[in-house]
């Protein structure tokens, strides 16, 4: 069984023993610490979410960059394949 923070506060008003009151005070302090911890975790989760969004944007930009690099590599391969061919057409020769 578990009590909410308000349930513990109500229970402490019913129970009159010194030990019970001290235990209830400790439980309420624990609830307070847990709330603070959860709020700090919420801030951290929000920060992580922002970082993930930034990375997603950068991932798409990086993907485009890699696509351009692949096209450039393919173009260079085509040029290298054609460089072994005999060149035809007019040439500009200077007489010396």
N, C-alpha and C positions, 0 to 999 in steps of 0.2 A: 504494500500500500504506500501511497505517496501523498503528501500534502502540498498544496500551493503555498506561496508566501503568505497570502491572506489567511489561509487555513491554519498555518502555524501561529500567526498572530492571535487568532481567535482561540486556539487551543491554549496558548499561554495565559489567557484571561480566565480560563476555566480551571486549569491545574494550579494548585497553590503551593506545591513543594518547591523548595529552593533549588534543588537539583533540576527539576523539570523546567523551572524558569531559566536557569543557566543554559540548559540544552536548547531551549527554544530561542534564546538570544543568539547562540552559536549558529543555529539553523538559519535564522534571519540574516545574520552576517554572511553566511555561505550563499544564500540567495542573492544578496547584494553583490558579492564578488563574482558570482556566475553571470549576473546581468552585465556587469562591467566587462567581463571577459568576452561575452557574446557580442557586445557592442564593438569592442576592439577587433574581434574577428570579422565583423561585418565590414569594417573599414578595409581590412586586409583583402577580403573577398572582392570588394569593389575595385581596389587597386589592381588585383590580379585580372579581373574582367577587363579593365581598361587596357592593360598590357596585352592581353589576348587579342583585343580588337585592333590595336596598333599592329600587332604581328600579322594578323589576317590581311590588313591593308598592304603591308610590306610584302607579304607572300605573293599577292597578285602582281605587284610591281616587279618582284624578282622573277616570277614566272614569265612575264612579258620579256624581260631582259634575256632570259635563257632562250626563249623562242627566237629572238633576234640573233643571238649568238649562234644557234643551230643553223639558221638560214645563212649567216655569214660563212660558217664552216662549209656548208654544202656548196655555196657559190665558189669558194676557194678550191674545193675539190674539182668542180667542173672546169675551172680555169686551168688547174694543173693537168687535167686529162687532155685539154685542148692544146696545151703548150708543146706537146710532143708532135703535133701535126705540122706538116709543111705549110709554111705561110704562103698565101697566094695574093695576087693583086699588085698594085703599083707600090713601088718603094721610092723613097726620097733619098737618092744617093748624091752625095756631094763629091765633086771631082777634086782631087787633091794633088 
